Amino acid sequence: MKKLLLILCVSLFTMSACNKEGDSPNDQSIAGWTLGGSNFSQVLSRKVPSGVFVAYQAWDKIPTSAESAANSNSFVALNGVSVLFKSTPTAGKYKIVITPDPSMLNADELMISVEDKTRNKRYASTATSVLADVTVNGGKVTIKVPTTKVLQQGLLGGETLDFSCTLVEQ
């Protein structure tokens, strides 16, 4: 009986000490985006410092060998989101803007670019009063963009869709 009680106590202690989904600010299970009513889960992400701006990019899958062979940059064939900053962001609120050149971003601004291969279209953020929230935990960035509008690129008067995201740096 004492052994059974000891095993039960150890089991309960072990289960309660495990990290529960949602405990971590860098929880990958919450990462993804919504575009025009379609939901995408983040599977892969990377930080790309270019020297004049910093991009955080996320995709909904890992490219297959066929996609890699068909494209010199295999990420071109994927649904994805890029969030661009002037420099590596610190925790805080950032204005969502549109600019022809990401190097023109101010320190308190970000720009969004969305690739939707289902629709075969690219979208970009529009100037808005919506603020994105950036947190940093353990050196990793999490970007939360509440519902805002993105505009189809390449056409005058292109469609405008609702967009929101939570991107988590891996």
N, C-alpha and C positions, 0 to 999 in steps of 0.2 A: 504494500500500500504506500509506503514512504517513497519507494522508487517511482511508482506511478505518479504520485503527487509532484515529485521532483521533476520528472519528465514533462508533466503538464505545465509546471511553472516556467521551466526553461523554454518550452515551446511558445507559451504566451509572451514571454519577454522578447524572444527572437522576432515574433511576428509584429509586435508593437514597435520594435526598434527599426524595422524596415522603412525605407523611404516610400511614402504613399504617393500615388499619382497626384500632381498638383502641389506637392510640398515644396518643390524647388522652383525658384523664379526662372530657371533655364529648362523647365520641363518640356521635352520634345513633343509630348502628346498634345499640347495645345497649339503647336506651330502649324501655320497654314494661312490660306487666304480665300476670300470670296470675291468673285468677279461676276457681276450681272446675274446673280442667283446660283452660279456654279461654285461648288466648294472644292478646294485643292488642299491636300495635306502635304506639309513640308517633309521631304525625305532626305534632302541633301542641301547643304548651304556652305557658303565660303565668304571670306572677307577679302576684298581686292583693293589694296592701297595702290593708287596710280601715280602718286607723287603730287597731283594737283587736286584730287578728290579721293574719297573712300567709298567703295560700293559694298553693300551687303547683299548677296544674291542667294536666292533659294529656288529649288525646283521640286516638282512633285514626283520625280522618280530618278533613278540612276540610268544614264544612257546605256542602251544595249550596244552590242558590238556592231550591229548593222547600222544603227544611228551614228556611231562613232566613225564607221567606214564611209558613210555617205556625206559626212560633214567634217571639215577640218576642225571646227569647233563643235563637238558633239552636243553641247548644251543648246545650240540653236534649234534643235528638233524638239525641245521640251517646253512644257508650260513653266513659266518662271516669273519671278519678281526680283527687281533690283531697287534698292533704296540707297540713294546717293547723298553723301554729306560732304561738307567742305573738308573736314578732317575727322579723325576717329572721334565719335561722339562721347560725351559724358552724359550722365543721367540728367534727365530734364525733359522739357516740352520743346518741340520743334515745329515751326510753321511749314506747312506743305505748300510748295511753290512749283512753278514751271519756269524753266530757263533754257535757252538753246545750248548753253555750255555749262556743265556741272561745276567747272572751276569758278563760275561766277556766283555760286551759292554763298550766302552769308553764314556765319558760324551757328546761327540759331534756325537754320532752314534745312529742309530735305526735299528731295525730288523722287518721284516714283515712276518706274517703267515696268509694264506688265506685258509678258508674251503669252498669248492664248492660242495655242496650236489647234485647239478644237475649232475655233472660229477662224484660224489663220490670220490673226490680227494682232497689232501692237497698240498698247494704250499708254498714256502718260498722265501724270497728275495735272490738275488744273489749279490755278490760283484759288485759294480757299481760306476761310477763317478757321478751319479745322486744325487742331493741334495733335501731333503724334506724341506718344509717350515713350521715352527711351529709358531703360534701366540697365545697370551694369552689375553683374554678380560674378565674382570669381574671374574678372577680366573678360567675361563673355557678355555680349550685347543682346538685349531683347528689345524689339521694336514693335510697338502696338499702334496701329493706325485705325481709328474708328471709321465708321462708314463715311466715305467721301466720294467725289466724282472723279472718274478718269475718262479721258477723251481719246477716241481712236486716232491714231497717227496716220499721216500720209494722204488724208483727204480733207478738203475743206468741208466743214459741216459734218464730220464723221460722227458716229454714234457716241453717246455718253452713257457710261455704266456706273453703277454703284460698286465700290471696292472697299474692302477692309482687310486687315491682316494682323497676324502676330508672327513675326519672324524671330527665330532663336538661333543665334550663332552657335555652331557646333564646335 
